[in-house]
Amino acid sequence: MPPSPAVLSEDLVAEVLSFLPVKSLVCFRCVSKSWKTLISEPTFVKLHLQKSQSQSLCTLITMHKDHILHGIYEVEDYSLVRYPINRIFENPSFTLVHDSHSHHLKMEGNPTFIVGSCNGLVLLVRKSKSIKDDHKSYCLRVWNPATWTSSDFFGHFRDIETFHFAFGCVNSTGSFKVVAFCFRKETMEVRVLNLDHGDYLWRNIETFPVVPYRVFESHEHVYLSGTLNRLSIPNETVEHSVIVSLDLETETYNQYMVPCGFDQVTHSYNTPTIGVLGGCLCFSFLHKETDFVVWQMKKFGIEDSWTQLLKISYHTLRIGYDFIISTLRSFFQLVPSLLSEDGDSMILESNLESLTVQTILYNMRDNTAKQTQIIASRTTIDNRNGDRVYWSHANDYVESLVPIP
């Protein structure tokens, strides 16, 4: 008699499938009813997300603009391309092509901005301004590039003030929240929208305990482990600088002191920033007009765990301080965007649009730096449209099966 075919347990099948990319899993839903049910189960979605978070891939989001009807309105085509982290550091000069195999989202009409991503979902906000009463109008949209799904616009509201947005999820439940905030006189208004409720109603919560300082727009809030974090400098006195952390579950705040040495920064154009590197909150700034310094909080929430990761001179980075001041005459930042697996190399993003290349590859082992030549294009031979790479989201996105709330 021929041997009986091997039968794998459901747990083993789920474990094997959890290592596959979303594109394959979407196709495998057609294999059988049992596989379709398995791949859609919340427990499997969570298991697959955990595996995706451990992969050594970064995600580069690009934007292409088409001007339609002689500039009457624009079409913004957002594309998401996954790329191995090590390949970026091995070859920092290449063309990132977002072709038919990339994940696209076209947005017509008023400008739409990427707020951030969490557990595979990307939040976008559309902003428009009324000519009649000077009010600003806002609405949101959620996009899962891996499953090619997106929501309709929701959460619409109007206000005379300018609002900024942040996006994250509650660790214990996985529920997603959007936070909107604006300055009103001497305080800050904070609103929260819970995406899992389905009613999309904004509600006000306790305001920030200190007035936030202006920072690089794409890094205003940093999501890490169920919290949204931002830098605040009350009364523009740097020695009292703190990082304000909003716990998305309890909707309460914690405050953490920044590392020592930042009190020696006195110029308004030396704007510090916070971010996430190697799974840790990081803090970076220009020190004494000579060096760029990056610190890591090795244990989140523990101020004593601040550790200086690197200190680089302007000379090494090939950025002249006199050039920065004479060219910009306002605030300047370098933002750590990506860390190599071995921790020896880092991609730095500059907000100086006057620089031909805005990203720098720094090698900590031999203390060398070189400008990168990573560009976005719709084809391999044509980049005349000026497509943009969003380095600020390179670390945030992970591929997932998480459904649109």
SETORSE-656389 format. One line per 5 residues: number of its first residue (from 1); for each residue z, x, y of N, C-alpha, C. Coordinates in steps of 0.001 Angstrom, whole numbers. Example, Ala and Ser with C-alpha at 12.3 -4.5 7.8 and 13.67 -1.06 7.14 Angstrom:
2
1 = 7800,13190,-5690,7800,12300,-4500,7800,13200,-3300  7080,12850,-2250,7140,13670,-1060,7870,12900,30;
END
This chain:
405
1 = 0,841,-1203,0,0,0,0,873,1249  -775,455,2244,-771,1229,3488,581,1140,4174  971,2181,4866,2274,2159,5540,2319,1076,6612  3490,515,6802,3666,-509,7831,3556,132,9213  2938,-572,10143,2826,-14,11497,4203,138,12138;
6 = 4359,1188,12891,5639,1434,13561,5866,371,14634  7085,-79,14719,7458,-1080,15714,8504,-469,16641  8183,-387,17915,9106,173,18897,10020,-922,19424  11238,-569,19666,12185,-1534,20240,11786,-1854,21677  12229,-2985,22184,11903,-3379,23551,12469,-2384,24558;
11 = 13662,-1866,24265,14267,-894,25184,13433,379,25265  12906,831,24119,12093,2041,24112,10757,1804,24817  10167,632,24604,8921,291,25305,9147,290,26812  10247,-310,27241,10561,-353,28675,10753,1053,29234  11422,1911,28471,11654,3282,28931,10343,4040,29089;
16 = 9443,3894,28133,8148,4594,28201,7327,4069,29370  7258,2758,29508,6451,2165,30582,6996,2507,31966  8290,2728,32079,8897,2984,33387,8432,4288,34019  7816,5180,33224,7322,6448,33751,5908,6320,34334  5258,5190,34120,3860,5037,34532,3745,4624,35986;
21 = 2618,4938,36625,2400,4502,38007,2212,2994,38079  2432,2443,39248,2341,998,39434,950,479,39114  -72,1234,39490,-1451,794,39245,-1681,510,37758  -1165,1356,36889,-1323,1150,35445,-517,-49,34978  696,-189,35501,1558,-1286,35071,983,-2646,35460;
26 = 343,-2710,36625,-288,-3961,37038,-1381,-4353,36041  -2127,-3358,35578,-3166,-3629,34572,-2557,-4021,33226  -1432,-3378,32858,-816,-3616,31552,-164,-4994,31449  -32,-5699,32558,484,-7062,32499,-429,-7972,31670  -1681,-7549,31548,-2658,-8347,30787,-2641,-8051,29289;
31 = -1860,-7064,28856,-1849,-6687,27446,-1290,-7818,26584  -175,-8378,27006,454,-9452,26248,1420,-10205,27155  1838,-11375,26699,2803,-12149,27469,4136,-11424,27566  4508,-10751,26477,5795,-10050,26469,5798,-8891,27464  4671,-8154,27561,4582,-7063,28528,4562,-7604,29951;
36 = 3866,-8705,30159,3828,-9306,31500,5230,-9700,31936  5981,-10288,31003,7355,-10683,31314,8230,-9464,31567  8093,-8442,30718,8902,-7229,30836,8683,-6550,32181  7414,-6345,32542,7085,-5587,33764,7513,-6335,35016  7690,-7654,34906,8098,-8448,36067,9607,-8630,36159;
41 = 10336,-8253,35124,11786,-8454,35121,12467,-7546,36152  13469,-8070,36860,14187,-7269,37866,14798,-5990,37300  15291,-6048,36054,15890,-4846,35466,14844,-3749,35263  13624,-4129,34867,12570,-3134,34693,12098,-2613,36046  11977,-3505,37033,11581,-3086,38384,12564,-2048,38923;
46 = 13843,-2276,38680,14872,-1330,39123,14776,-13,38367  14551,-72,37048,14401,1141,36241,13201,1961,36703  12080,1296,36948,10879,1989,37403,11097,2629,38771  11817,1944,39645,12113,2492,40970,12926,3773,40852  13896,3789,39963,14711,4995,39756,13850,6171,39308;
51 = 12888,5914,38430,12004,6987,37972,11093,7462,39105  10603,6533,39923,9732,6897,41044,10465,7769,42047  11745,7472,42272,12524,8239,43252,12751,9671,42820  12623,9952,41524,12845,11311,41023,11566,12135,40960  10420,11523,41276,9148,12242,41208,8980,13174,42397;
56 = 8293,14293,42169,8065,15294,43216,6768,14988,43957  6748,13822,44570,5580,13409,45343,6033,13005,46728  5200,13267,47710,5443,12731,49035,4324,11743,49340  4520,10943,50332,3523,9947,50705,3126,10166,52143  1842,10335,52352,1323,10505,53701,619,9222,54112;
61 = 1105,8604,55179,501,7388,55704,-424,7777,56847  -1659,7314,56775,-2628,7613,57813,-3038,6324,58512  -3541,6454,59738,-4030,5290,60451,-5404,5578,61032  -6339,4663,60809,-7689,4750,61355,-7912,3549,62271  -8465,3794,63458,-8725,2718,64404,-10213,2493,64567;
66 = -10615,1228,64492,-11981,820,64803,-11947,-27,66072  -12786,319,67029,-12896,-472,68251,-14032,-1472,68071  -13688,-2735,68112,-14647,-3794,67854,-15087,-4441,69171  -16361,-4809,69234,-16908,-5518,70394,-16598,-4785,71697  -16959,-3523,71726,-16821,-2701,72924,-15378,-2634,73426;
71 = -14445,-2564,72471,-13055,-2359,72854,-12296,-3619,73206  -12878,-4803,72975,-12168,-6038,73280,-10908,-6144,72419  -10987,-5759,71167,-9798,-5667,70341,-9995,-4565,69307  -8912,-4207,68659,-8944,-3095,67714,-8560,-3557,66318  -9083,-2834,65334,-8667,-3010,63948,-7994,-1715,63513;
76 = -6731,-1809,63138,-5991,-649,62654,-5961,-702,61131  -6430,357,60515,-6505,432,59063,-5493,1459,58582  -4348,972,58068,-3323,1862,57539,-3646,2176,56084  -3527,3445,55720,-3827,3870,54359,-2693,4759,53869  -2360,4616,52601,-1267,5378,52026,-1792,6233,50877;
81 = -1544,7551,50943,-2028,8484,49934,-851,9289,49396  -630,9240,48085,422,10029,47453,-102,11439,47200  762,12430,47412,319,13815,47304,1469,14669,46777  1212,15548,45788,2279,16414,45255,2859,17312,46341  4177,17357,46443,4831,18158,47472,4447,19633,47366;
86 = 4491,20178,46151,4222,21611,45994,2818,21991,46450  1843,21090,46254,470,21408,46662,355,21549,48172  1174,20803,48909,1150,20929,50368,1616,22309,50782  2667,22807,50138,3195,24115,50511,2327,25253,49976  1626,25026,48877,732,26040,48342,-550,26143,49167;
91 = -1008,25009,49680,-2246,24987,50462,-2071,24041,51646  -1553,24545,52772,-1272,23685,53922,-2488,23388,54794  -3692,23597,54264,-4909,23314,55021,-5869,22536,54132  -5969,21226,54376,-6880,20403,53586,-7149,19102,54331  -8138,18381,53866,-8479,17078,54425,-7948,15993,53500;
96 = -7144,15115,54046,-6564,14014,53282,-7498,12812,53403  -8194,12522,52330,-9207,11464,52351,-8601,10155,51873  -8664,9126,52716,-8205,7802,52273,-9436,6953,51988  -9826,7000,50731,-11053,6331,50301,-10730,4997,49645  -11649,4513,48818,-11480,3202,48187,-10326,3172,47193;
101 = -9853,4351,46767,-8742,4395,45815,-7394,4415,46523  -7415,4531,47862,-6171,4524,48615,-5696,3084,48812  -4466,2932,49260,-3883,1619,49502,-4021,1300,50988  -4781,276,51326,-5108,-33,52713,-4422,-1312,53174  -4216,-1392,54480,-3780,-2626,55117,-4421,-2679,56493;
106 = -5284,-3653,56707,-5970,-3802,57989,-5182,-4747,58887  -5034,-4343,60149,-4310,-5140,61126,-5205,-5333,62352  -5547,-6581,62653,-6399,-6884,63797,-5562,-7442,64940  -6044,-7196,66153,-5397,-7769,67323,-4465,-6805,68009  -3257,-7279,68348,-2292,-6477,69090,-1804,-5289,68264;
111 = -1388,-4211,68941,-938,-3011,68225,194,-3312,67250  127,-2690,66074,1143,-2839,65040,1679,-1460,64680  2994,-1344,64553,3624,-51,64334,4402,-40,63020  4395,1106,62354,5195,1286,61139,6632,1585,61557  7567,777,61095,8980,995,61380,9577,1979,60384;
116 = 9289,1781,59101,9821,2641,58054,9633,1970,56710  10137,2606,55667,10008,2039,54325,11313,2188,53576  11475,1325,52571,12679,1356,51738,12330,767,50387  12603,1509,49313,12373,1056,47938,10963,536,47703  9996,1185,48330,8602,838,48087,8003,-155,49047;
121 = 8807,-772,49895,8306,-1718,50884,8224,-1050,52249  7145,-1326,52973,6916,-779,54302,7031,-1913,55315  7812,-1702,56372,7961,-2705,57419,7106,-2326,58621  6348,-3307,59104,5540,-3130,60299,5954,-4159,61344  5856,-3798,62614,6176,-4716,63698,4993,-4811,64646;
126 = 4645,-6018,65029,3568,-6251,65994,4189,-6621,67337  3698,-5988,68386,4244,-6196,69724,3129,-6600,70678  3389,-7609,71473,2447,-8029,72512,3228,-8374,73771  2533,-8359,74900,3187,-8612,76182,2471,-9728,76914  3255,-10668,77442,2695,-11792,78177,2368,-11376,79605;
131 = 1186,-11705,80055,782,-11392,81424,1478,-12324,82413  1761,-13550,81993,2305,-14553,82910,3756,-14283,83279  4629,-14065,82278,6062,-13961,82576,6680,-12620,82198  5851,-11665,81793,6308,-10296,81486,7209,-10234,80256  7262,-11308,79469,8031,-11283,78233,7251,-10533,77149;
136 = 7987,-9954,76217,7391,-9264,75079,7590,-10114,73834  6587,-10139,72990,6628,-10925,71770,6607,-9998,70568  7456,-10300,69574,7564,-9460,68387,7441,-10312,67117  6815,-9759,66104,6825,-10361,64774,6680,-9255,63732  7074,-9546,62499,7189,-8532,61449,6277,-8850,60275;
141 = 6010,-7811,59495,5241,-7975,58271,5698,-6931,57260  5809,-7310,55989,6221,-6389,54922,5034,-6129,54008  4882,-4867,53610,3718,-4426,52826,4196,-3579,51656  3726,-3908,50453,3928,-3037,49291,2573,-2428,48948  2311,-1180,49378,998,-569,49152,655,-403,47681;
146 = 1667,-193,46832,1407,80,45416,878,-1148,44690  1381,-2330,45042,948,-3563,44376,-115,-4298,45182  -536,-3713,46299,-1576,-4306,47151,-1164,-5698,47635  103,-5871,47954,587,-7170,48435,1241,-7010,49802  1213,-8075,50581,1856,-8063,51892,2257,-9481,52256;
151 = 3200,-9592,53155,3681,-10896,53595,2855,-11391,54781  3036,-12653,55119,2544,-13148,56394,3475,-12626,57483  3069,-12791,58735,3956,-12410,59829,5141,-13380,59900  6319,-12841,60215,7536,-13657,60258,8498,-13070,61284  9625,-13751,61483,10675,-13232,62365,10283,-13159,63819;
156 = 9404,-14036,64255,8892,-13978,65629,9992,-14306,66644  10027,-13518,67741,10884,-13863,68878,10321,-13225,70144  10733,-13742,71304,10290,-13255,72606,11501,-12850,73425  11329,-11845,74279,12430,-11393,75124,11874,-10574,76274  12584,-10541,77370,12168,-9756,78530,12420,-8266,78308;
161 = 13387,-7942,77426,13743,-6547,77156,12875,-5963,76043  12849,-4631,75987,12120,-3921,74936,13033,-3704,73735  12606,-4179,72567,13378,-4024,71341,12793,-2916,70469  13676,-2256,69718,13293,-1290,68693,13826,-1801,67358  13255,-1293,66263,13545,-1868,64951,13889,-789,63933;
166 = 14648,-1196,62914,14982,-327,61796,14992,-1176,60529  14867,-498,59363,14661,-1199,58097,15422,-486,56991  16110,-1262,56149,16833,-667,55034,17285,-1743,54065  18093,-1346,53079,18570,-2318,52092,20029,-2051,51760  20673,-3078,51237,22070,-2996,50806,22105,-2370,49417;
171 = 22887,-1331,49246,22911,-613,47966,23336,-1488,46793  24361,-2291,46983,24936,-3036,45858,24042,-4169,45375  23257,-4762,46270,22446,-5918,45903,20943,-5658,45968  20531,-4620,46706,19107,-4356,46880,18441,-5271,47883  19213,-6101,48586,18641,-7013,49574,18226,-6239,50824;
176 = 17119,-6644,51425,16556,-5933,52570,16998,-6569,53883  17215,-5706,54881,17590,-6177,56210,16766,-5445,57271  16451,-6179,58340,15803,-5607,59515,16804,-5664,60654  16923,-4573,61396,17822,-4510,62543,16978,-4317,63798  17207,-5168,64805,16531,-5057,66095,17582,-4787,67164;
181 = 17282,-3905,68100,18275,-3553,69112,17601,-3265,70444  18329,-3519,71534,17799,-3257,72873,18954,-3014,73825  18654,-2346,74956,19640,-2132,76006,19707,-3355,76905  20910,-3804,77197,21132,-4850,78199,22249,-4371,79118  21890,-3992,80323,22823,-3443,81303,23492,-2199,80717;
186 = 24800,-2224,80524,25526,-1042,80062,25836,-1084,78573  25287,-2047,77870,25586,-2165,76449,24288,-2290,75669  24419,-2495,74368,23252,-2638,73514,23418,-3878,72642  22390,-4706,72628,22387,-5890,71774,21808,-5525,70411  22447,-6001,69342,22006,-5706,67982,21822,-7022,67228;
191 = 20622,-7202,66649,20323,-8391,65855,19958,-7973,64434  20260,-8842,63473,19969,-8562,62066,19230,-9745,61465  18237,-9449,60615,17508,-10458,59867,17554,-10080,58396  18072,-10971,57564,18162,-10743,56120,16922,-11307,55449  16085,-10443,54864,14812,-10897,54310,14978,-11756,53068;
196 = 16059,-11598,52339,16231,-12322,51083,16660,-13774,51282  17037,-14153,52491,17454,-15539,52728,16259,-16478,52849  15115,-15944,53272,13917,-16760,53349,13798,-17595,54606  14890,-17708,55406,14799,-18504,56627,14342,-17675,57821  14436,-16347,57692,13983,-15419,58722,14606,-15720,60081;
201 = 15911,-15982,60090,16630,-16263,61322,17398,-15019,61769  17235,-14662,63031,17952,-13534,63597,19369,-13964,63968  20305,-13054,63785,21676,-13306,64226,22232,-12034,64860  23066,-12204,65855,23660,-11062,66547,24885,-10553,65790  25034,-9228,65777,26218,-8606,65192,26883,-7733,66238;
206 = 28009,-7151,65873,28744,-6262,66779,27822,-5177,67328  27967,-4868,68611,27100,-3886,69241,27503,-2468,68860  26636,-1497,69134,26941,-98,68866,28169,328,69661  29066,1132,69069,30280,1545,69773,30027,2518,70916  28888,3201,70913,28519,4082,72026,27052,3835,72351;
211 = 26677,4149,73577,25301,3930,74003,24408,4998,73413  23378,4647,72666,22491,5642,72050,21682,6413,73088  21465,7667,72782,20662,8540,73605,19201,8429,73188  18304,8650,74134,16878,8578,73801,16499,9677,72814  15798,9289,71733,15351,10252,70736,13893,10000,70408;
216 = 13327,10905,69609,11942,10812,69167,11728,9445,68535  10755,8661,69026,10659,7250,68688,10631,6987,67191  9870,7778,66423,9748,7502,64994,11013,7875,64224  11981,8513,64911,13208,8922,64236,14427,8299,64909  14259,7146,65549,15388,6539,66234,16506,6190,65256;
221 = 16142,5567,64139,17107,5275,63093,16680,5956,61804  17634,6484,61089,17369,7146,59814,18103,6376,58725  17354,5919,57725,17965,5194,56611,18419,6178,55538  19652,6007,55069,20175,6841,53991,21293,6085,53277  21096,5841,51987,22134,5304,51115,22810,4055,51690;
226 = 21997,3066,52043,22552,1799,52500,23041,1784,53928  22734,2832,54692,23165,2908,56087,21979,3249,56995  22079,2832,58254,21133,3221,59296,21878,4096,60289  21332,5276,60582,22042,6275,61377,21220,6668,62587  21905,6845,63719,21217,7304,64915,22149,8181,65739;
231 = 21540,9033,66559,22296,9939,67409,22648,9255,68717  23890,9433,69161,24337,8856,70419,25050,9917,71243  24708,9958,72531,25336,10906,73448,25872,10097,74627  27135,9702,74607,27676,8871,75684,27752,9631,76998  27314,8957,78048,27379,9516,79402,26653,10846,79531;
236 = 25722,11116,78597,24916,12332,78623,25768,13597,78580  26929,13534,77947,27777,14713,77767,27666,15138,76316  26979,16246,76099,26636,16625,74740,27846,16978,73887  28951,17390,74515,30110,17767,73710,30746,16563,73026  30408,15347,73464,30929,14138,72833,29882,13449,71967;
241 = 28883,14171,71568,27814,13579,70762,28340,13137,69399  27843,12002,68932,28222,11498,67621,27003,10901,66938  27075,10801,65613,26094,10045,64839,26741,8722,64484  26114,7629,64925,26620,6290,64644,25919,5764,63407  26697,5320,62422,26170,4877,61138,26505,3407,60923;
246 = 25483,2580,60751,25658,1154,60498,25558,895,58998  26642,407,58396,26653,29,56984,25974,-1330,56866  24849,-1394,56150,24086,-2628,56081,24773,-3713,55255  25696,-3342,54386,26396,-4342,53583,27491,-5022,54389  28334,-4234,55047,29461,-4789,55794,29099,-5068,57247;
251 = 27978,-4498,57702,27529,-4604,59098,28610,-4121,60056  29249,-3024,59668,30238,-2339,60498,29772,-904,60731  30428,-221,61671,29987,1106,62088,30991,2189,61724  30457,3383,61455,31237,4612,61359,30657,5613,62337  31471,6582,62754,31012,7625,63666,31316,8994,63065;
256 = 30334,9908,63162,30495,11265,62642,30151,12261,63733  30984,13274,63867,30726,14327,64848,29529,15171,64396  28751,15636,65373,27623,16509,65064,28149,17916,64833  27343,18818,64251,27810,20190,63977,28153,20942,65252  28941,21991,65088,29314,22821,66224,28086,23573,66741;
261 = 28119,23939,68010,27011,24682,68610,26102,23811,69435  26084,22512,69163,25220,21622,69926,25705,21471,71366  27002,21747,71627,27524,21619,72984,26952,22667,73929  26207,23647,73376,25589,24665,74227,24178,24276,74658  23758,23071,74282,22469,22553,74725,22703,21756,75990;
266 = 22033,22131,77061,22300,21493,78345,21079,20850,78969  19867,21138,78482,18663,20645,79129,18218,19322,78527  17815,18403,79383,17412,17083,78914,16154,17130,78076  15342,18202,78238,14107,18268,77458,14326,18893,76086  15538,19355,75801,15877,19819,74453,16476,18654,73678;
271 = 15647,17718,73281,16140,16499,72662,16391,16712,71177  17627,16518,70694,17930,16702,69273,17408,15538,68447  17482,15675,67135,17037,14604,66245,17823,14655,64956  17868,13513,64254,18440,13472,62910,17357,13005,61947  17538,13333,60676,16564,12963,59654,17189,13110,58288;
276 = 16359,13113,57252,16818,13297,55878,16017,14424,55249  16718,15418,54712,16100,16532,53995,16848,16753,52692  16113,16808,51582,16748,17051,50298,17823,16041,49962  17638,14784,50400,18618,13743,50126,19855,13799,50995  19861,14694,52001,21017,14839,52888,20631,14507,54326;
281 = 21598,13962,55066,21395,13761,56491,21283,15123,57161  20303,15283,58041,20159,16568,58736,20137,16348,60236  20507,17389,60968,20606,17360,62425,19951,18633,62942  19032,18503,63887,18308,19680,64381,18198,19645,65903  18142,20832,66502,18053,20923,67959,17587,22322,68358;
286 = 17198,22452,69620,16813,23743,70192,18045,24376,70817  18352,25590,70422,19609,26245,70761,19388,27391,71743  20082,27315,72908,20091,28390,73904,18684,28822,74329  17736,27917,74278,16370,28190,74736,15692,29309,73950  16215,29604,72754,15629,30703,71971,15356,30338,70515;
291 = 16128,29409,69962,16058,29162,68518,16000,27668,68208  15470,27371,67018,15486,26028,66457,16450,26044,65283  17437,25111,65282,18519,25120,64307,18518,23805,63533  18706,23896,62212,18794,22714,61354,20093,22782,60540  20862,21692,60580,22079,21551,59781,21892,20424,58771;
296 = 22580,20527,57634,22607,19468,56629,24039,19007,56399  24226,17677,56301,25519,17130,55885,25469,16989,54360  26038,17958,53664,25907,18022,52207,26517,16815,51512  27616,16277,52059,28238,15066,51527,28250,14040,52645  27466,12998,52460,27303,12027,53533,28643,11420,53944;
301 = 28884,11421,55254,30125,10865,55796,31258,11858,55892  31084,13066,55353,32139,14097,55395,31741,15137,56432  32389,15117,57593,32006,16010,58683,32177,17483,58315  33162,17787,57474,33396,19184,57075,32284,19729,56178  31388,18853,55712,30321,19311,54821,29064,19752,55573;
306 = 29110,19714,56936,27963,20216,57695,27720,21692,57362  26484,22020,56985,26113,23392,56616,24827,23762,57331  24837,24931,57990,23619,25355,58688,22562,25760,57672  21423,25070,57702,20347,25337,56747,19469,26484,57214  19140,26502,58500,18292,27589,59015,18405,27685,60526;
311 = 18015,28837,61025,17941,29115,62463,16702,29960,62691  15726,29414,63408,14430,30077,63580,14189,30336,65061  13687,31499,65385,13375,31810,66781,12039,31198,67178  11869,30917,68475,10582,30435,68972,9476,31430,68651  9840,32713,68703,8841,33754,68442,8281,33618,67032;
316 = 9172,33371,66056,8720,33205,64669,7836,31973,64523  8201,30902,65214,7425,29663,65134,6129,29713,65946  5977,30780,66711,4778,30968,67536,4628,29860,68577  5762,29429,69076,5775,28465,70180,6525,29110,71329  5855,29339,72439,6487,29961,73590,7289,28948,74394;
321 = 8527,29294,74728,9381,28363,75461,8791,28048,76830  8261,29060,77515,7651,28822,78832,6499,27839,78720  5747,27926,77604,4633,27003,77393,5146,25577,77217  6250,25428,76483,6818,24098,76255,7194,23446,77580  7914,24189,78424,8415,23611,79664,7287,23344,80652;
326 = 6383,24305,80804,5308,24144,81775,4319,23072,81352  4138,22890,80045,3172,21912,79552,3752,20505,79532  4969,20365,79030,5514,19040,78821,6310,18516,80015  7179,19338,80573,8047,18964,81681,8850,17692,81363  9208,17535,80128,10041,16417,79694,10667,16809,78370;
331 = 11058,15857,77538,11772,16239,76329,10814,16752,75250  11310,17705,74460,10521,18337,73399,11336,18339,72118  10661,18102,70985,11341,18119,69705,10483,18756,68621  11170,19426,67711,10630,19751,66404,11432,18937,65406  10750,18276,64478,11430,17414,63518,11149,17914,62105;
336 = 12190,18281,61333,11983,18647,59926,11493,17419,59152  10301,17512,58568,9722,16342,57908,9718,16425,56387  9623,17637,55836,9449,17768,54393,10038,19085,53933  10756,19050,52800,11362,20244,52217,10783,20466,50831  10428,21706,50523,9873,22012,49208,10931,21840,48131;
341 = 10483,21736,46869,11414,21518,45753,12428,22645,45624  11993,23895,45841,12910,25024,45705,13750,25246,46963  13485,24452,48017,14263,24560,49239,13916,25749,50096  12829,26467,49788,12466,27676,50522,11498,27424,51678  10812,26284,51672,9795,26018,52693,10001,24638,53302;
346 = 9532,24495,54540,9745,23261,55273,8552,22973,56172  8213,21685,56283,7204,21244,57236,7930,20731,58472  7553,21255,59648,8120,20810,60919,7052,20072,61701  7440,18941,62291,6516,18149,63090,6893,18281,64557  5908,18513,65416,6133,18636,66853,5670,17377,67561;
351 = 6359,17007,68641,5922,15869,69439,5075,16304,70635  4646,17577,70635,3776,18075,71707,2325,17736,71390  1809,16690,72016,432,16307,71760,-544,17342,72291  -80,18209,73190,-964,19230,73751,-1256,20342,72757  -447,20420,71682,-730,21409,70645,-1894,20923,69786;
356 = -2828,21829,69489,-3967,21460,68649,-3495,21007,67280  -2531,21706,66727,-1943,21353,65436,-473,21027,65662  -22,19876,65191,1325,19426,65490,2304,19640,64347  1877,20263,63257,2790,20540,62152,2800,22030,61836  3973,22517,61470,4176,23936,61209,4822,24085,59832;
361 = 4328,25027,59031,4910,25351,57738,5773,26596,57897  7072,26461,57621,7993,27577,57752,8528,27970,56388  8487,29269,56082,9005,29813,54828,10316,30530,55109  11414,29976,54572,12745,30544,54841,12971,31860,54113  12281,32067,52994,12504,33276,52201,12063,34526,52947;
366 = 10874,34469,53559,10387,35653,54286,10341,35446,55795  10909,34337,56288,11004,34064,57723,9631,34122,58413  8682,33403,57867,7347,33342,58461,6956,31894,58709  6073,31686,59670,5617,30345,60005,4123,30363,60283  3469,29287,59937,2052,29151,60270,1726,27690,60496;
371 = 795,27452,61383,396,26089,61669,-435,25532,60521  -216,24263,60227,-957,23619,59150,-2270,23048,59683  -3176,22794,58766,-4459,22189,59101,-4694,20991,58183  -3756,20064,58196,-3857,18877,57359,-4300,17713,58227  -5483,17214,57951,-6048,16135,58749,-6393,14953,57854;
376 = -6547,13796,58472,-6919,12584,57743,-8351,12225,58055  -9052,11702,57061,-10448,11334,57251,-10816,10203,56301  -11765,9386,56712,-12239,8304,55847,-13238,8831,54822  -13831,10001,55089,-14723,10639,54133,-14397,12112,54099  -14984,12810,53159,-14715,14242,53026,-15467,15068,54058;
381 = -16411,14467,54800,-17233,15262,55711,-17156,14795,57150  -16444,13714,57432,-16466,13173,58779,-15063,12793,59218  -14595,13395,60311,-13304,13017,60881,-13444,12754,62373  -14577,12262,62785,-14802,12038,64201,-13990,10873,64755  -13420,10057,63884,-12682,8897,64345,-11245,9233,64759;
386 = -10814,10458,64542,-9493,10864,64975,-8357,10186,64217  -8471,10112,62911,-7429,9480,62106,-6134,10272,62220  -5029,9585,62060,-3722,10188,62277,-2904,10200,60995  -2163,11287,60763,-1231,11387,59648,178,11182,60188  929,10245,59578,2308,9978,59971,3246,10810,59101;
391 = 3587,12005,59560,4477,12872,58799,5892,12327,58755  6257,11540,59759,7632,11051,59835,7999,10151,58667  7001,9620,57938,7277,8752,56797,7008,9446,55458  6773,10763,55484,6381,11467,54261,7450,11396,53179  8717,11416,53575,9813,11421,52603,10337,10036,52262;
396 = 10013,9050,53091,10648,7742,52966,10126,6915,51796  8827,6934,51577,8217,5974,50674,8277,6417,49216  8606,5478,48344,8489,5678,46899,7703,4507,46328  6841,4780,45364,6041,3730,44754,6935,2822,43929  6735,1507,44040,7596,593,43307,6905,-736,43018;
401 = 7498,-1479,42116,7062,-2832,41781,7851,-3887,42537  8683,-3466,43465,9548,-4406,44186,8700,-5475,44871  8988,-6753,44605,8169,-7827,45185,8460,-8029,46666  7515,-8633,47359,7713,-8983,48757,8779,-10080,48849  9817,-9898,49641,10883,-10933,49728,10312,-12262,50239;
END
